[in-house]
């Protein structure tokens, strides 16, 4: 028997069920009827709130853009190397827990080239970059070259994580080491070099 819920609560239940579905199954295998059953709702209600499977996935993606960057902690009282290592571990935990969703954010599947989804993916990368840079540069205004450098570093880390999760790359430990070294090199070597270039 379906529980009677307020519209906002029912919508949240549907989104929770959709997050579980997209995290554990390829996009093509996610069925709206199954999401509706898991949420204790009807397919008609899912369609009413989200339109179709694309709309449902975009709603899940928007939630990720709002929530997931907090995986990168900005309040860790640790030495720089330890802080970076802890945040890399947290990111890999997130990737492992939501493998299929991460793969979609990596561009895989039929939704990968969708312009609206591409914009959300870009925003997610910006938010990740900002939190990572706050850890190293503080709360002052972040220079454009720092954003440029960190966005490029994140793209490399995304590829490394994708190769690990699909079995085409190294182990988790190797992926973790690669991510840590990319971040530290970006801050300690790449960013100063870009600053020198911008001043000439």
Secondary structure, 3 states (H helix, E strand, C coil): CCCCCCHHHHHHHHHHHHHHHHHHCCHHHCCHHHHHHHHCCCHHHHHHHHCCHHHHHHHHHHHHHHHHHHHCCCCCCCCHHHHHHHHHHHHHHHHHHCHHHHHHHCCCCCCCCCHHHHHHHHHHHHHHHHHHHHHHHCCCCCCHHHHHHHHHHHHHHHHHHHHHHCCCCCCHHHHHHHHHHHHHHHHHHHHHHHHHHHCC
